[in-house]
Amino acid sequence: MAKKSQATWGGRFSSGPAELMQTFSESVSFDKRLAPFDIAGSKAHSAMLAHVGLITAKERDAIHAGLDAILAEIQAGKFTWSTQLEDVHMNIEQALTKRVPAAAKLHTARSRNDQVATDMRLWFKWACSEVQSRIRAAQRALLALAARDGHVLIPGYTHLQRAQPVYLAHHLFAWMEMLERDHSRFVSVAKHANWCPLGAGAIAGTTLPIDREFTAKQLGFVDEKGRPRVTQNSMDTVADRDLFLEFAAAGAFFGLHVSRIAEDLILWSSTEFKFIELPDAFCTGSSLMPQKKNPDSCELLRGKSGRLAGNLAALLTMVKGLPLTYNRDLQEDKPPVFDTFDTVALSAEVLAGTLGGIAVHPARCAAAVSDPALLATDLADYLVERGVPFREAHHAVGAVVKLAETLGVPLDRLPTAEVKKCHPGYGDDWASVFDLARAMKKRAGTGMPGPAQIKRQTARWTKLLAAD
Protein backbone atom coordinates (compact mmCIF):
# COMPACT_ATOMS: atom_id res chain seq x y z
CA MET A 1 0.00 0.00 0.00
CA ALA A 2 1.43 3.38 -0.99
CA LYS A 3 2.24 5.81 1.77
CA LYS A 4 0.41 9.08 1.96
CA SER A 5 2.29 11.89 0.24
CA GLN A 6 3.89 14.64 2.31
CA ALA A 7 1.15 17.05 3.35
CA THR A 8 2.95 20.30 2.61
CA TRP A 9 4.36 19.59 -0.82
CA GLY A 10 2.92 16.26 -1.94
CA GLY A 11 0.29 17.36 -4.45
CA ARG A 12 2.07 15.90 -7.48
CA PHE A 13 3.31 12.77 -5.65
CA SER A 14 1.36 9.51 -5.51
CA SER A 15 3.17 8.32 -2.38
CA GLY A 16 5.26 9.75 0.42
CA PRO A 17 8.97 9.33 1.04
CA ALA A 18 10.43 6.12 2.42
CA GLU A 19 11.07 6.02 6.15
CA LEU A 20 14.79 5.85 5.47
CA MET A 21 14.54 8.97 3.32
CA GLN A 22 12.61 10.74 6.06
CA THR A 23 15.32 9.91 8.55
CA PHE A 24 18.02 10.96 6.10
CA SER A 25 16.39 14.24 5.12
CA GLU A 26 14.87 15.56 8.35
CA SER A 27 16.38 18.67 9.89
CA VAL A 28 14.07 19.31 12.83
CA SER A 29 16.51 17.51 15.14
CA PHE A 30 18.86 20.48 14.81
CA ASP A 31 16.82 23.37 13.38
CA LYS A 32 14.18 23.27 16.13
CA ARG A 33 16.38 25.76 17.97
CA LEU A 34 15.16 28.29 15.40
CA ALA A 35 11.61 28.08 16.76
CA PRO A 36 11.53 31.50 18.49
CA PHE A 37 12.84 33.17 15.34
CA ASP A 38 10.50 31.20 13.08
CA ILE A 39 7.54 32.25 15.17
CA ALA A 40 8.66 35.88 15.15
CA GLY A 41 8.94 35.73 11.37
CA SER A 42 5.49 34.17 11.03
CA LYS A 43 3.93 36.83 13.24
CA ALA A 44 5.53 39.59 11.18
CA HIS A 45 4.48 37.92 7.94
CA SER A 46 0.87 37.49 9.06
CA ALA A 47 0.82 41.09 10.26
CA MET A 48 1.93 42.14 6.77
CA LEU A 49 -0.70 39.96 5.12
CA ALA A 50 -3.35 41.72 7.20
CA HIS A 51 -1.78 45.10 6.44
CA VAL A 52 -2.17 44.56 2.67
CA GLY A 53 -5.61 42.92 2.99
CA LEU A 54 -4.72 39.32 2.15
CA ILE A 55 -6.06 38.16 5.52
CA THR A 56 -8.34 39.86 8.03
CA ALA A 57 -7.29 41.44 11.30
CA LYS A 58 -9.28 38.74 13.09
CA GLU A 59 -7.37 36.02 11.25
CA ARG A 60 -4.09 37.75 12.06
CA ASP A 61 -4.93 37.93 15.76
CA ALA A 62 -5.92 34.27 15.85
CA ILE A 63 -2.66 33.29 14.16
CA HIS A 64 -0.66 35.38 16.63
CA ALA A 65 -2.44 33.90 19.63
CA GLY A 66 -1.84 30.40 18.32
CA LEU A 67 1.83 31.08 17.66
CA ASP A 68 2.27 32.53 21.15
CA ALA A 69 0.71 29.42 22.66
CA ILE A 70 3.00 27.15 20.65
CA LEU A 71 6.07 29.15 21.67
CA ALA A 72 5.06 28.82 25.32
CA GLU A 73 4.80 25.05 24.90
CA ILE A 74 8.20 24.88 23.20
CA GLN A 75 9.83 26.91 25.95
CA ALA A 76 8.20 24.69 28.56
CA GLY A 77 9.45 21.55 26.79
CA LYS A 78 5.91 20.33 26.13
CA PHE A 79 5.86 20.59 22.33
CA THR A 80 6.09 17.34 20.38
CA TRP A 81 8.47 17.50 17.43
CA SER A 82 7.91 15.16 14.48
CA THR A 83 10.67 14.15 12.07
CA GLN A 84 7.96 13.22 9.55
CA LEU A 85 7.26 16.93 9.19
CA GLU A 86 10.89 17.47 8.20
CA ASP A 87 11.78 20.78 9.80
CA VAL A 88 10.96 23.40 12.39
CA HIS A 89 8.79 25.37 9.94
CA MET A 90 6.43 22.52 9.10
CA ASN A 91 6.20 21.33 12.69
CA ILE A 92 5.06 24.74 13.85
CA GLU A 93 2.78 25.35 10.87
CA GLN A 94 1.06 21.96 11.21
CA ALA A 95 0.54 22.43 14.94
CA LEU A 96 -0.86 25.90 14.33
CA THR A 97 -3.20 24.76 11.55
CA LYS A 98 -4.75 22.14 13.85
CA ARG A 99 -5.62 24.87 16.35
CA VAL A 100 -6.29 27.89 14.14
CA PRO A 101 -8.16 27.39 10.83
CA ALA A 102 -6.86 30.74 9.54
CA ALA A 103 -3.33 29.34 9.73
CA ALA A 104 -3.97 27.70 6.36
CA LYS A 105 -3.44 31.19 4.92
CA LEU A 106 -0.16 31.84 6.79
CA HIS A 107 2.08 30.52 4.03
CA THR A 108 0.56 32.92 1.51
CA ALA A 109 3.30 34.74 -0.44
CA ARG A 110 6.22 32.99 1.18
CA SER A 111 8.35 29.89 0.71
CA ARG A 112 10.39 27.88 3.14
CA ASN A 113 13.35 29.32 1.23
CA ASP A 114 12.82 32.92 2.30
CA GLN A 115 11.34 31.75 5.61
CA VAL A 116 14.49 29.93 6.70
CA ALA A 117 16.67 32.73 5.36
CA THR A 118 14.77 35.10 7.64
CA ASP A 119 14.98 32.75 10.61
CA MET A 120 18.72 32.45 10.18
CA ARG A 121 19.33 36.18 9.82
CA LEU A 122 17.37 36.77 13.02
CA TRP A 123 19.40 33.97 14.65
CA PHE A 124 22.71 35.43 13.46
CA LYS A 125 21.84 38.83 14.95
CA TRP A 126 21.01 37.18 18.26
CA ALA A 127 23.98 34.80 18.20
CA CYS A 128 26.47 37.58 17.44
CA SER A 129 25.15 39.59 20.37
CA GLU A 130 25.51 36.60 22.70
CA VAL A 131 29.06 35.89 21.54
CA GLN A 132 30.07 39.54 21.81
CA SER A 133 28.97 39.68 25.45
CA ARG A 134 30.97 36.55 26.29
CA ILE A 135 34.10 37.87 24.57
CA ARG A 136 33.69 41.06 26.56
CA ALA A 137 33.56 39.01 29.78
CA ALA A 138 36.86 37.34 28.84
CA GLN A 139 38.37 40.75 28.10
CA ARG A 140 37.24 42.06 31.48
CA ALA A 141 38.92 39.10 33.16
CA LEU A 142 42.10 39.97 31.25
CA LEU A 143 41.87 43.60 32.30
CA ALA A 144 41.41 42.63 35.95
CA LEU A 145 44.50 40.39 35.78
CA ALA A 146 46.49 43.18 34.14
CA ALA A 147 45.39 45.69 36.77
CA ARG A 148 46.39 43.34 39.59
CA ASP A 149 49.64 41.84 38.34
CA GLY A 150 50.48 43.72 35.16
CA HIS A 151 53.47 45.45 36.78
CA VAL A 152 55.36 42.13 36.92
CA LEU A 153 58.13 41.88 34.34
CA ILE A 154 58.49 38.71 32.27
CA PRO A 155 60.58 37.74 29.27
CA GLY A 156 58.91 38.15 25.91
CA TYR A 157 59.66 35.30 23.53
CA THR A 158 60.44 34.78 19.86
CA HIS A 159 60.99 31.26 18.57
CA LEU A 160 60.12 30.26 22.17
CA GLN A 161 63.49 31.70 23.20
CA ARG A 162 63.82 34.56 25.67
CA ALA A 163 63.94 37.75 23.64
CA GLN A 164 63.26 41.06 25.46
CA PRO A 165 61.60 42.06 28.74
CA VAL A 166 57.95 43.16 28.81
CA TYR A 167 55.48 43.90 31.52
CA LEU A 168 52.94 41.14 32.01
CA ALA A 169 50.24 43.69 31.22
CA HIS A 170 51.75 44.22 27.77
CA HIS A 171 51.52 40.50 27.01
CA LEU A 172 47.94 40.37 28.33
CA PHE A 173 47.02 43.38 26.22
CA ALA A 174 48.34 41.54 23.15
CA TRP A 175 45.67 38.93 23.87
CA MET A 176 43.19 41.75 24.40
CA GLU A 177 43.86 43.08 20.90
CA MET A 178 43.26 39.61 19.44
CA LEU A 179 39.93 39.28 21.25
CA GLU A 180 38.94 42.79 20.23
CA ARG A 181 39.36 41.88 16.58
CA ASP A 182 37.23 38.79 17.21
CA HIS A 183 34.57 40.96 18.82
CA SER A 184 34.58 43.33 15.84
CA ARG A 185 34.17 40.44 13.40
CA PHE A 186 30.97 39.33 15.11
CA VAL A 187 29.77 42.95 15.10
CA SER A 188 30.34 42.95 11.34
CA VAL A 189 28.46 39.68 10.85
CA ALA A 190 25.48 41.09 12.73
CA LYS A 191 25.48 44.16 10.48
CA HIS A 192 25.57 41.99 7.37
CA ALA A 193 22.69 39.93 8.75
CA ASN A 194 20.50 43.01 9.11
CA TRP A 195 18.67 42.64 5.78
CA CYS A 196 15.18 41.11 5.56
CA PRO A 197 14.75 38.19 3.12
CA LEU A 198 10.97 37.76 3.46
CA GLY A 199 9.27 38.33 0.13
CA ALA A 200 11.95 36.68 -1.97
CA GLY A 201 9.80 33.55 -2.10
CA ALA A 202 11.28 30.37 -3.50
CA ILE A 203 13.30 32.22 -6.16
CA ALA A 204 11.28 34.95 -7.91
CA GLY A 205 9.14 36.64 -5.28
CA THR A 206 5.36 36.65 -5.64
CA THR A 207 2.60 38.15 -7.77
CA LEU A 208 0.64 39.05 -4.63
CA PRO A 209 0.70 42.67 -3.38
CA ILE A 210 2.95 42.22 -0.34
CA ASP A 211 4.81 44.96 1.55
CA ARG A 212 8.35 43.77 2.24
CA GLU A 213 9.35 47.01 3.94
CA PHE A 214 6.51 46.62 6.44
CA THR A 215 7.74 43.13 7.35
CA ALA A 216 11.32 44.33 7.67
CA LYS A 217 10.29 47.00 10.17
CA GLN A 218 8.23 44.48 12.14
CA LEU A 219 11.32 42.27 12.54
CA GLY A 220 13.82 45.02 13.27
CA PHE A 221 15.64 44.87 9.95
CA VAL A 222 16.26 48.62 9.94
CA ASP A 223 19.20 50.99 9.66
CA GLU A 224 20.35 53.56 12.22
CA LYS A 225 17.55 55.90 11.15
CA GLY A 226 14.86 53.24 11.38
CA ARG A 227 14.55 52.77 7.62
CA PRO A 228 13.76 49.21 6.47
CA ARG A 229 16.56 47.12 5.00
CA VAL A 230 15.29 44.61 2.46
CA THR A 231 17.37 42.26 0.30
CA GLN A 232 17.51 43.49 -3.29
CA ASN A 233 17.67 40.33 -5.40
CA SER A 234 15.33 37.40 -4.81
CA MET A 235 17.70 34.82 -6.30
CA ASP A 236 20.68 35.94 -4.25
CA THR A 237 18.47 36.11 -1.16
CA VAL A 238 17.74 32.39 -1.14
CA ALA A 239 21.11 31.24 -2.51
CA ASP A 240 23.40 33.41 -0.38
CA ARG A 241 25.31 31.69 2.42
CA ASP A 242 27.95 34.36 2.99
CA LEU A 243 26.64 34.99 6.51
CA PHE A 244 27.18 31.35 7.43
CA LEU A 245 30.73 31.52 6.13
CA GLU A 246 31.44 34.83 7.83
CA PHE A 247 30.09 33.62 11.16
CA ALA A 248 32.09 30.40 10.93
CA ALA A 249 35.19 32.37 9.91
CA ALA A 250 34.78 34.71 12.88
CA GLY A 251 34.45 31.65 15.09
CA ALA A 252 37.53 30.06 13.55
CA PHE A 253 39.56 33.23 14.16
CA PHE A 254 38.36 33.27 17.76
CA GLY A 255 39.35 29.63 18.15
CA LEU A 256 42.77 30.32 16.69
CA HIS A 257 43.37 33.22 19.07
CA VAL A 258 42.12 31.35 22.12
CA SER A 259 44.33 28.40 21.18
CA ARG A 260 47.39 30.66 21.18
CA ILE A 261 46.38 32.19 24.49
CA ALA A 262 45.88 28.71 25.92
CA GLU A 263 49.30 27.60 24.71
CA ASP A 264 50.96 30.53 26.49
CA LEU A 265 49.09 29.68 29.67
CA ILE A 266 50.07 26.02 29.41
CA LEU A 267 53.74 26.98 29.07
CA TRP A 268 53.60 29.55 31.84
CA SER A 269 51.97 27.10 34.24
CA SER A 270 54.51 24.34 33.58
CA THR A 271 57.19 23.51 36.15
CA GLU A 272 59.82 24.73 33.71
CA PHE A 273 58.30 28.24 33.63
CA LYS A 274 55.99 28.46 36.66
CA PHE A 275 55.16 32.10 35.99
CA ILE A 276 51.54 31.38 36.97
CA GLU A 277 49.29 28.93 38.76
CA LEU A 278 46.10 27.98 36.96
CA PRO A 279 42.91 27.74 39.05
CA ASP A 280 42.11 24.28 40.43
CA ALA A 281 38.53 24.69 39.21
CA PHE A 282 39.72 24.58 35.60
CA CYS A 283 42.33 21.83 35.97
CA THR A 284 42.22 18.10 36.66
CA GLY A 285 44.57 15.51 38.08
CA SER A 286 46.00 12.25 36.82
CA SER A 287 44.34 8.90 37.47
CA LEU A 288 47.80 7.43 38.09
CA MET A 289 50.13 10.21 39.23
CA PRO A 290 48.80 11.99 42.32
CA GLN A 291 51.17 14.96 41.99
CA LYS A 292 49.84 16.02 38.57
CA LYS A 293 47.83 19.16 37.91
CA ASN A 294 46.84 19.19 34.28
CA PRO A 295 45.80 22.39 32.44
CA ASP A 296 42.67 20.79 31.02
CA SER A 297 40.70 23.95 30.27
CA CYS A 298 43.58 25.36 28.26
CA GLU A 299 44.20 22.09 26.42
CA LEU A 300 40.53 21.80 25.52
CA LEU A 301 40.44 25.44 24.39
CA ARG A 302 43.42 24.66 22.20
CA GLY A 303 41.70 21.55 20.86
CA LYS A 304 38.41 23.32 20.11
CA SER A 305 40.20 25.52 17.56
CA GLY A 306 40.45 22.58 15.17
CA ARG A 307 36.72 21.96 15.48
CA LEU A 308 35.95 25.59 14.67
CA ALA A 309 38.28 25.57 11.68
CA GLY A 310 36.62 22.36 10.53
CA ASN A 311 33.17 23.96 10.61
CA LEU A 312 34.40 26.71 8.29
CA ALA A 313 36.01 24.17 5.96
CA ALA A 314 32.78 22.14 5.84
CA LEU A 315 30.74 25.17 4.82
CA LEU A 316 33.22 26.34 2.21
CA THR A 317 33.31 22.88 0.66
CA MET A 318 29.53 22.55 0.67
CA VAL A 319 28.80 25.90 -0.99
CA LYS A 320 31.63 26.19 -3.51
CA GLY A 321 30.06 24.30 -6.44
CA LEU A 322 26.34 24.98 -6.04
CA PRO A 323 24.39 26.60 -8.88
CA LEU A 324 21.84 29.31 -8.09
CA THR A 325 19.56 29.21 -6.27
CA TYR A 326 18.48 26.78 -3.59
CA ASN A 327 19.78 23.21 -3.44
CA ARG A 328 19.03 20.68 -0.71
CA ASP A 329 22.74 20.57 0.11
CA LEU A 330 22.15 23.86 1.88
CA GLN A 331 20.18 22.10 4.61
CA GLU A 332 23.62 21.15 5.94
CA ASP A 333 24.55 24.80 6.50
CA LYS A 334 23.05 24.92 10.00
CA PRO A 335 24.87 22.24 12.04
CA PRO A 336 28.30 23.86 11.50
CA VAL A 337 27.17 27.35 12.49
CA PHE A 338 25.13 26.08 15.44
CA ASP A 339 28.16 24.13 16.62
CA THR A 340 30.39 27.16 16.07
CA PHE A 341 28.10 29.26 18.23
CA ASP A 342 27.92 26.67 20.99
CA THR A 343 31.68 26.13 20.95
CA VAL A 344 32.63 29.81 20.84
CA ALA A 345 30.14 30.82 23.55
CA LEU A 346 31.27 28.08 25.93
CA SER A 347 34.95 28.58 25.16
CA ALA A 348 34.72 32.30 25.89
CA GLU A 349 33.13 31.55 29.26
CA VAL A 350 35.82 28.98 30.08
CA LEU A 351 38.55 31.41 29.04
CA ALA A 352 37.09 34.09 31.32
CA GLY A 353 36.89 31.64 34.23
CA THR A 354 40.43 30.42 33.71
CA LEU A 355 41.87 33.93 33.47
CA GLY A 356 39.90 35.05 36.51
CA GLY A 357 41.49 32.38 38.72
CA ILE A 358 45.15 32.77 37.71
CA ALA A 359 47.74 33.42 40.42
CA VAL A 360 51.02 35.03 39.29
CA HIS A 361 54.39 33.99 40.79
CA PRO A 362 56.42 37.24 40.82
CA ALA A 363 59.63 35.62 42.10
CA ARG A 364 59.77 33.13 39.23
CA CYS A 365 59.03 35.90 36.75
CA ALA A 366 61.74 38.10 38.26
CA ALA A 367 64.30 35.29 38.06
CA ALA A 368 63.51 34.70 34.39
CA VAL A 369 63.64 38.37 33.44
CA SER A 370 66.90 39.02 35.32
CA ASP A 371 68.93 37.51 32.48
CA PRO A 372 70.99 40.47 31.18
CA ALA A 373 71.02 38.95 27.68
CA LEU A 374 67.41 40.14 27.35
CA LEU A 375 68.81 43.69 27.05
CA ALA A 376 71.40 42.94 24.37
CA THR A 377 69.38 44.96 21.86
CA ASP A 378 69.36 47.86 24.29
CA LEU A 379 73.15 47.69 24.27
CA ALA A 380 73.08 47.96 20.48
CA ASP A 381 70.78 50.98 20.81
CA TYR A 382 73.30 52.46 23.27
CA LEU A 383 75.97 52.26 20.59
CA VAL A 384 73.62 53.74 17.98
CA GLU A 385 73.03 56.72 20.26
CA ARG A 386 76.82 57.12 20.30
CA GLY A 387 76.92 57.33 16.51
CA VAL A 388 77.59 53.71 15.58
CA PRO A 389 75.59 52.39 12.56
CA PHE A 390 73.11 49.76 13.73
CA ARG A 391 74.53 46.89 11.68
CA GLU A 392 77.96 47.62 13.09
CA ALA A 393 76.49 47.97 16.58
CA HIS A 394 74.76 44.63 16.19
CA HIS A 395 78.07 42.91 15.43
CA ALA A 396 79.77 44.75 18.29
CA VAL A 397 77.16 43.48 20.77
CA GLY A 398 77.48 40.00 19.31
CA ALA A 399 81.19 40.11 20.08
CA VAL A 400 80.46 41.07 23.69
CA VAL A 401 77.91 38.26 24.01
CA LYS A 402 80.47 35.80 22.68
CA LEU A 403 83.04 37.12 25.16
CA ALA A 404 80.62 36.59 28.06
CA GLU A 405 79.99 33.02 26.94
CA THR A 406 83.73 32.36 26.61
CA LEU A 407 84.52 33.76 30.05
CA GLY A 408 81.46 32.15 31.61
CA VAL A 409 80.18 35.36 33.22
CA PRO A 410 76.85 37.24 32.88
CA LEU A 411 76.81 39.82 30.11
CA ASP A 412 76.59 42.77 32.50
CA ARG A 413 79.52 41.55 34.64
CA LEU A 414 82.19 41.70 31.95
CA PRO A 415 85.21 43.90 32.70
CA THR A 416 84.82 47.26 31.01
CA ALA A 417 88.37 47.09 29.63
CA GLU A 418 87.56 43.84 27.83
CA VAL A 419 84.30 45.25 26.49
CA LYS A 420 86.07 48.30 25.06
CA LYS A 421 88.40 46.01 23.12
CA CYS A 422 85.35 44.70 21.21
CA HIS A 423 84.47 48.12 19.81
CA PRO A 424 85.64 51.72 20.42
CA GLY A 425 82.03 52.87 20.75
CA TYR A 426 81.68 51.41 24.24
CA GLY A 427 82.09 53.92 27.04
CA ASP A 428 82.64 53.52 30.76
CA ASP A 429 78.85 53.66 31.30
CA TRP A 430 78.06 50.75 28.96
CA ALA A 431 76.73 48.57 31.83
CA SER A 432 74.06 51.15 32.76
CA VAL A 433 72.04 49.66 29.93
CA PHE A 434 71.27 46.60 32.08
CA ASP A 435 69.00 48.42 34.49
CA LEU A 436 65.49 47.06 33.85
CA ALA A 437 63.71 50.19 35.09
CA ARG A 438 65.76 52.30 32.67
CA ALA A 439 65.15 49.86 29.83
CA MET A 440 61.39 49.85 30.29
CA LYS A 441 61.11 53.61 30.73
CA LYS A 442 62.85 54.16 27.40
CA ARG A 443 60.17 52.10 25.65
CA ALA A 444 57.77 55.02 25.59
CA GLY A 445 56.49 54.97 22.02
CA THR A 446 52.95 54.00 21.01
CA GLY A 447 52.43 50.27 21.25
CA MET A 448 55.55 49.70 23.33
CA PRO A 449 55.72 48.02 26.77
CA GLY A 450 57.00 50.98 28.81
CA PRO A 451 55.17 52.07 31.98
CA ALA A 452 53.70 55.20 30.38
CA GLN A 453 52.21 53.16 27.56
CA ILE A 454 50.94 50.47 29.94
CA LYS A 455 49.12 53.19 31.86
CA ARG A 456 47.70 54.58 28.64
CA GLN A 457 46.55 51.20 27.38
CA THR A 458 45.02 50.32 30.73
CA ALA A 459 42.96 53.50 30.60
CA ARG A 460 42.00 52.79 26.99
CA TRP A 461 40.74 49.28 27.72
CA THR A 462 39.01 50.36 30.92
CA LYS A 463 37.06 52.99 28.99
CA LEU A 464 36.24 50.70 26.08
CA LEU A 465 35.02 47.80 28.22
CA ALA A 466 33.01 50.08 30.48
CA ALA A 467 31.12 51.39 27.45
CA ASP A 468 29.68 47.94 26.62
N, C-alpha and C positions, 0 to 999 in steps of 0.2 A: 504494500500500500504506500503510495507516495506521501511524503511529508508535506504538511502545509507550508506554503511559501512564506517568506519573511514578511511580516505585516507592514513594514514601513516602505519597502521597495519592491515587493514581490509581484506586482501586477502582471508582468510579462513572463513570470516563471510558473511552471506547472508543478514544481515541488521545491521544498526548502533545501538549505544546505545540509550536507552530512554532519553528523555530530562531531566527527573529527575536524571538519572544516570550521565548525563553530568554535571549537576549542582553540584551533590554530589562529583564527581571525579575530577573536574577541579582544577588546581593549579595556573593558570596564574594570578589569582587575587592577589597572594602574591609572586610568584616566578618571576614576570616580573622585579623585581628589580635586577635580575641576568643578565639582558640583556647585559650590557657592558662586563661582564665576559664571557657570552655565545658567544658573537661575537668575542672576543679575542681568545677563544678556537677554534672557527670555522676557523678563519684566520690562526692560527697555524696548525690546522689539514690539511687544504687545501694546505698550504705551504709544509707540509710533503708529502702529496699525490703527489704533483708535483715533489718534491725532489726524490721520489722513482719511478716516471714514471707512476703512476696510473692516473694522469690527466696531461694535458699540462700546460705549463707556461701561455699560453693565457687564458685557463680556470681558472687557479688560479687567475690571475689578474682581470678577470671579476667577480669572486666570491668576491674578496676583495673589489672591487669598489662597488658592490651591498651591501655588509655588512656595509661598511662605510656610504653609503647613508641611510640605515635603521637605523643605530645608530644615525645619525644626526636627523632623524625624531623623534626617540624616545626621544632624549634629548630636542627636541623642542616641545614635547607633541603632535605631529601630527600623531603618529602611532596608528593604530586601532587594539586593542587587541580583540581576539575572544576566548570565553570560549569553543567553539566547537572544537577548536584545542588543548584543554587540558592545554598546558603548554607554558612556554617561548620559549622552543626549537622549538616546532612545529610552533608556530606563526612566529618566525623569519625565519625558513626554508621555510615555505609556501610562505611568502612574497618574499623571495629571489628567489624562483623557478619561480614565476610569472614574475620576471624581468630578471633573468639570467638563460638561459636554462642549462648551465653547473652546476648549483646548484643541479641538480638531482644526480650528482655524489658526492656531499659533504658528504653524510652520509656513504660513502664507508669506511669500516673497523672501524666503531664505532657504539656504541649503545647509547641510551639515558642514560643507566646506567653509563658508564664511562664518558659520556658528562656532566651529572649533578654533578658527583663526582669532575670533573675538575672545573666546574663553582664554586662549593662550596669551594674548596680549594683556588681558586683565591680570592673568596669573604672573606674567613677567614683571609687570609694574609692582605687584605685591611682593613677589619674590626678591626683586632687587632692593626694595625697601627693607625687607627682613635681613638680607645679607649685609646691607650697609650698616645697620644698627649693630650687628654682631662684630663687624670689622672695627667699628668705632669702639666697642667695648674692649677689644684686644689692644687697640691703640692707647686707650686710657690706662690699661694695665701696664703698658710699656712706659707711658709717661710717669706713672707713679713710681715705677722701678728706677727710672732715670732721676727723678726728683730725690729719691731716697739714697741711692748709691752711685749716681752718675759721676760723682767727683773722684771715684776710684780710677786710677790709671791702670791700663792693661796694654799688652802688646797688640798692635794690629798685625795681621798676617797677610802675606802673599805667598802663593804656592805652599800654604800651610807651614811656612817658615816665619819666625819672628821678623817683622819688618821695621815698624816705627811705633812709638808710643801714641796712644789715644786715650781720651777719657772714655769710661764705660758708656757715658751718656751719648757720646758721638757714635759709638757702635750701635746702640739701641735706636738712635735716631735714623741710622741707615735702614734699619728694619722698618721704622715708621714711614720713611719715604716709600718703601716698597708697598706697604699696606695702603698708603694713601693713593698710590696709582691704582691699586686693586679697587679701592672704594670708588674712584672716579670712573673706572670702566663700568661698574654696575650702574652708576648714575647715568652714563651714556646709553647703556642698554635700555634703561627705563624710559629715557627720552625717545629713543627709536621705537619703543613699543607704543608710544602715545598717539597712534593713528587707528581710527575705527574701521574695521573690515566689513561690518554688517552692511548688506546691500550689494555686495559683490556677487552673491549667489553662488552657483556651482562653478561658473566661469564667465558668464556674460550678463550679470545683473538680472533685472526683471522688467517686464512690461508694465507692472503695476505701479501706481503713483506713490511710491514711498518717499520718505524724507530722511535721508541718511544723516544730515546735519543734526536733526532733532535727536536721533538715536545716539549720535556721538556725544552730544551734550548730556544726555541722560546718564551715560556711562563714564563721564569725566574725561573723555578724549578731547581735551581743549588745550589751547596754548595759554601763555601767561596772561593774555587779555580776555580769556574766556571764550575765544572763538573756536568753533568746532574744527577738529582735525580728522579728515576723512581720506582714506586711501584713494589714489587717483587712477588706478588701473585695475579692473576687475580680475584680469588674468594673473597679474603679478600678485595681487592680494591673496589668492588661494594657493599660488605656487611658491611664494617667498618663504624661505626658512632661514633668512639671514639672522633673525633674532635668536633662533635656537643656537646657531653657530657662535654668535657674539656672546651669548650668555655662557655657553660651554667654554669659549675661549677665555672669558673673564675668570671663570672658575678654574681653568687650567693654569692661568697666570698666578692666581691666588695660591693654588696648590704648590706651584713651583717655588714661590716666595716662602711659603710656610715650611716647605721642605728644607730650604736653605737655613732658615731660622732654627729649625729643629736640629739640623746637623751641627750648627754652632753650639747650641745648648748641650747636645750630647757630648761634644768634645770638651766643653768647659766643665761639665759635671764629672768627667772621667777622673780617675785617680792621678793620671799623668798631668792633667791641668789643675783640676779642683778649684777653679775660679768661683764656682757656684755650687750650691746644693739645691737640687730639684725637690719640689714638695712631695712628701710621702703619698699624698692623696692622688698623685698622677704618676706614680711609679709602682712597680711590683717587685717581688722577690723571686728567687730561684727555687724550684721544687727539690733541688739537690743540694745547692750551696747556700747555707744559711746567711752568709755574709753579704750576699749580692743585693744590690739595689739597682734595678734595671730601669732605664728611662723610657718606659713603655709609651707614654703619651707622645713623646717626641719621635720615637721610632714609627708609631702609627701615623702621625702627621706626615712624616717623610714618606711612608708607604702610600698614603692616600693620594699623593700627587700623581702617581702612575695611573690610578683609577680615573682621576679627573682628566688627565691627558688622553686616556683611552676613550672617554665619553666624547671628547671633541673629535678624535680620529674617527669614531663610529659615525658621527653625524656628517662629517666631511665626505666620507666614503659613500654614505647612503645617498646624499644629495647630488653628487658630482655629475652623474650621467642621466638625470631624469629630464624628460621633455616636459614642456609646459602642457597642462597646468598640474592638476592633482593626479597623483598616482598612489596606490595603496601602500607602497613602500613608506610613504610619509607617516603612516600610523606609528612607525618605529621611531619617530622623532621625539616622543615624549619621555620614554624611560631614561634616556641619557640625561636630559635636562632636569628631570625630577631627581635623579640620583646626584647630579651635580649640585643642585640646591641643597639636598639633604646633607651631602658630604661637606660642602663649604660651610653651611650654617653650624653644623656640629663641630667641625674642625676649628672654626673661629672661636667658639665657646671654650673648647679644650685649650686652645692657645692662650686665651685670656686667663683661664684658671691656672695653667702652668706658670705663666709669667707672674701672676699675682702671688704665687707661693714661693718664689725663688729667694734664697738667702745667698748673699755675696760673701766671699771669703777675702777680705782686704789684704791679709798678710800674704796669701798665696799670689794674689795679683801683684802686690808690691815686689815680691821676690822675682817674679817673671819679668816685670818691667824695669828692674834695676840693671839689667844687662846693658852696659854702655854701648855695645855694638848697635843698639837700636837707634842711636844718635849719630851714626856714621855719616848719614846724609847731611846732618846739621854741621858736621865738621867740614864737609865739602862746601856748604853754604858760607861758612866762616872764611874759607879761602877765597871764595868768589867775592865776598865783601871786601877782601884785601887786594882785589884786582886780578885774581887768577882766573883764567877761562875755565868754565865748568868742566869740560872734558879733561883738562889738565888737572883740575882739582880732584876729580873723580879718581884718577890714577894715583894722585898723591895720597889720598885717603886709603886707597887699596894697599899702598905700600906700608902705611902705618898699621893697617889691620894685619897684614902678613907679618910684620915685625912683632906685634903682640902675640900672634899665634906661635911664632918661633921662640920667643922668650918665655911663653907660658904665663903671661900676666894680663890682667884686664886692660882693655884699650885705654882707659882713662888713667892708668897707673904707669904708663910708659915714661921713662926719663925724657924730659924736655929736650935735652941735648941730642938724644937719639932721634927724636921726632923731627927736629930741625934738619937733620941730615937727609931726611926723606924728601924735603922740599923747602926752598928758602922762604916760601910764603907763610910758614908757621911762625907764630910769635910766642912770646913767653906766656901769653894768656890762652893758648890753644885749648887747655883742659877745661876752661870755663864753659865750653860748649856742653859739657856733660852734666849740667844742672837741669833736672827735669822741669822745674818750675820755669826756668828761663826758656827752655825749649818749647814748652806749651804756650807761654805768653807770646812768643814770636809768631805763633800760628794764628794770626788775627784776621786773616782774610775771610771773605764770605765762603761758607762751606767747609771751613777748616776746623780742627778740633781744639782750638784754644779756648780758654775760659770765657773770654768776651763773647765768642761765637756760641758757646754752649749756653750761656745765659740768654742770648738772643733767640736761639732755636727753642729753648725751653719756653720762653714767653710766646713765641710763634705758635707752638703746638698747643699750649695751654689755651690760647685764644681761639684757635681753630676748633679744638675739641669741645670747648665750652659752648660754641655756637650751635652745635648739633644736638 
